[in-house]
Amino acid sequence: MPVYRIHRLRDQQRQQFRSAPHTSGVTSVKQKDYREGGTIEAPSAYAAWSSLQGSQDPLTVGDLLETEDGKLSICKYVGFEEARWHVAEPSTV
């Protein structure tokens, strides 16, 4: 069964994320906006979300699940969508 690494959106970014308009497609996220949140073993991202719903620290909008091979899924109001770590472009100056 897959093991997901949980990345929790920091509180100061959570309100900004909640008020941003929904976009479809891949979401670019910055590592500095997240903190480690442990791991969970589940057959899918939705199963992980469901099993954490009754816990003291459920997955909420903006949180990420990362598979063992590095694929990210972001929790949104409409479900999980693909995400990627933002990589800054090198300066050409």
TORFI-760057 format. One record per residue (C-alpha): residue in three letters; x negated, y negated, z. Coordinates in steps of 0.05 Angstrom, whole numbers. Layout:
BEGIN
<pt><residu>ALA</residu><u>X</u><v>Y</v><w>Z</w></pt>
...
# end
This chain:
BEGIN
<pt><residu>MET</residu><u>0</u><v>0</v><w>0</w></pt>
<pt><residu>PRO</residu><u>-26</u><v>-69</v><w>-17</w></pt>
<pt><residu>VAL</residu><u>-55</u><v>-114</v><w>37</w></pt>
<pt><residu>TYR</residu><u>-41</u><v>-189</v><w>31</w></pt>
<pt><residu>ARG</residu><u>-82</u><v>-244</v><w>62</w></pt>
<pt><residu>ILE</residu><u>-37</u><v>-299</v><w>88</w></pt>
<pt><residu>HIS</residu><u>-56</u><v>-372</v><w>79</w></pt>
<pt><residu>ARG</residu><u>-13</u><v>-421</v><w>119</w></pt>
<pt><residu>LEU</residu><u>-2</u><v>-491</v><w>92</w></pt>
<pt><residu>ARG</residu><u>-27</u><v>-542</v><w>143</w></pt>
<pt><residu>ASP</residu><u>27</u><v>-582</v><w>177</w></pt>
<pt><residu>GLN</residu><u>5</u><v>-649</v><w>149</w></pt>
<pt><residu>GLN</residu><u>14</u><v>-623</v><w>78</w></pt>
<pt><residu>ARG</residu><u>79</u><v>-585</v><w>91</w></pt>
<pt><residu>GLN</residu><u>125</u><v>-646</v><w>89</w></pt>
<pt><residu>GLN</residu><u>93</u><v>-671</v><w>25</w></pt>
<pt><residu>PHE</residu><u>102</u><v>-602</v><w>-7</w></pt>
<pt><residu>ARG</residu><u>175</u><v>-598</v><w>14</w></pt>
<pt><residu>SER</residu><u>192</u><v>-666</v><w>-15</w></pt>
<pt><residu>ALA</residu><u>155</u><v>-655</v><w>-81</w></pt>
<pt><residu>PRO</residu><u>199</u><v>-637</v><w>-141</w></pt>
<pt><residu>HIS</residu><u>200</u><v>-564</v><w>-162</w></pt>
<pt><residu>THR</residu><u>154</u><v>-547</v><w>-219</w></pt>
<pt><residu>SER</residu><u>152</u><v>-482</v><w>-258</w></pt>
<pt><residu>GLY</residu><u>90</u><v>-448</v><w>-280</w></pt>
<pt><residu>VAL</residu><u>25</u><v>-438</v><w>-242</w></pt>
<pt><residu>THR</residu><u>16</u><v>-482</v><w>-180</w></pt>
<pt><residu>SER</residu><u>-53</u><v>-510</v><w>-166</w></pt>
<pt><residu>VAL</residu><u>-70</u><v>-509</v><w>-92</w></pt>
<pt><residu>LYS</residu><u>-130</u><v>-536</v><w>-52</w></pt>
<pt><residu>GLN</residu><u>-164</u><v>-490</v><w>-2</w></pt>
<pt><residu>LYS</residu><u>-173</u><v>-549</v><w>47</w></pt>
<pt><residu>ASP</residu><u>-97</u><v>-553</v><w>53</w></pt>
<pt><residu>TYR</residu><u>-92</u><v>-482</v><w>81</w></pt>
<pt><residu>ARG</residu><u>-114</u><v>-443</v><w>143</w></pt>
<pt><residu>GLU</residu><u>-123</u><v>-369</v><w>150</w></pt>
<pt><residu>GLY</residu><u>-61</u><v>-333</v><w>175</w></pt>
<pt><residu>GLY</residu><u>-81</u><v>-260</v><w>181</w></pt>
<pt><residu>THR</residu><u>-61</u><v>-202</v><w>137</w></pt>
<pt><residu>ILE</residu><u>0</u><v>-160</v><w>124</w></pt>
<pt><residu>GLU</residu><u>9</u><v>-93</v><w>90</w></pt>
<pt><residu>ALA</residu><u>70</u><v>-89</v><w>46</w></pt>
<pt><residu>PRO</residu><u>91</u><v>-60</v><w>-22</w></pt>
<pt><residu>SER</residu><u>105</u><v>-130</v><w>-51</w></pt>
<pt><residu>ALA</residu><u>103</u><v>-204</v><w>-34</w></pt>
<pt><residu>TYR</residu><u>179</u><v>-202</v><w>-22</w></pt>
<pt><residu>ALA</residu><u>172</u><v>-144</v><w>26</w></pt>
<pt><residu>ALA</residu><u>117</u><v>-182</v><w>64</w></pt>
<pt><residu>TRP</residu><u>163</u><v>-243</v><w>68</w></pt>
<pt><residu>SER</residu><u>221</u><v>-201</v><w>92</w></pt>
<pt><residu>SER</residu><u>181</u><v>-165</v><w>146</w></pt>
<pt><residu>LEU</residu><u>154</u><v>-231</v><w>173</w></pt>
<pt><residu>GLN</residu><u>222</u><v>-265</v><w>176</w></pt>
<pt><residu>GLY</residu><u>237</u><v>-238</v><w>245</w></pt>
<pt><residu>SER</residu><u>168</u><v>-254</v><w>273</w></pt>
<pt><residu>GLN</residu><u>144</u><v>-314</v><w>312</w></pt>
<pt><residu>ASP</residu><u>106</u><v>-338</v><w>250</w></pt>
<pt><residu>PRO</residu><u>148</u><v>-325</v><w>187</w></pt>
<pt><residu>LEU</residu><u>125</u><v>-344</v><w>118</w></pt>
<pt><residu>THR</residu><u>152</u><v>-412</v><w>100</w></pt>
<pt><residu>VAL</residu><u>155</u><v>-455</v><w>37</w></pt>
<pt><residu>GLY</residu><u>84</u><v>-473</v><w>15</w></pt>
<pt><residu>ASP</residu><u>50</u><v>-412</v><w>47</w></pt>
<pt><residu>LEU</residu><u>8</u><v>-366</v><w>3</w></pt>
<pt><residu>LEU</residu><u>-2</u><v>-291</v><w>-3</w></pt>
<pt><residu>GLU</residu><u>-67</u><v>-267</v><w>-34</w></pt>
<pt><residu>THR</residu><u>-77</u><v>-197</v><w>-60</w></pt>
<pt><residu>GLU</residu><u>-141</u><v>-158</v><w>-50</w></pt>
<pt><residu>ASP</residu><u>-162</u><v>-176</v><w>-122</w></pt>
<pt><residu>GLY</residu><u>-153</u><v>-251</v><w>-108</w></pt>
<pt><residu>LYS</residu><u>-85</u><v>-264</v><w>-141</w></pt>
<pt><residu>LEU</residu><u>-45</u><v>-318</v><w>-105</w></pt>
<pt><residu>SER</residu><u>31</u><v>-323</v><w>-97</w></pt>
<pt><residu>ILE</residu><u>61</u><v>-386</v><w>-67</w></pt>
<pt><residu>CYS</residu><u>126</u><v>-384</v><w>-28</w></pt>
<pt><residu>LYS</residu><u>176</u><v>-433</v><w>-57</w></pt>
<pt><residu>TYR</residu><u>250</u><v>-445</v><w>-47</w></pt>
<pt><residu>VAL</residu><u>264</u><v>-402</v><w>-108</w></pt>
<pt><residu>GLY</residu><u>219</u><v>-344</v><w>-89</w></pt>
<pt><residu>PHE</residu><u>146</u><v>-330</v><w>-103</w></pt>
<pt><residu>GLU</residu><u>108</u><v>-360</v><w>-161</w></pt>
<pt><residu>GLU</residu><u>37</u><v>-354</v><w>-186</w></pt>
<pt><residu>ALA</residu><u>-15</u><v>-401</v><w>-156</w></pt>
<pt><residu>ARG</residu><u>-89</u><v>-414</v><w>-167</w></pt>
<pt><residu>TRP</residu><u>-142</u><v>-448</v><w>-125</w></pt>
<pt><residu>HIS</residu><u>-157</u><v>-517</v><w>-152</w></pt>
<pt><residu>VAL</residu><u>-227</u><v>-522</v><w>-180</w></pt>
<pt><residu>ALA</residu><u>-255</u><v>-593</v><w>-185</w></pt>
<pt><residu>GLU</residu><u>-284</u><v>-611</v><w>-252</w></pt>
<pt><residu>PRO</residu><u>-358</u><v>-629</v><w>-251</w></pt>
<pt><residu>SER</residu><u>-373</u><v>-704</v><w>-255</w></pt>
<pt><residu>THR</residu><u>-400</u><v>-727</v><w>-322</w></pt>
<pt><residu>VAL</residu><u>-426</u><v>-794</v><w>-297</w></pt>
# end
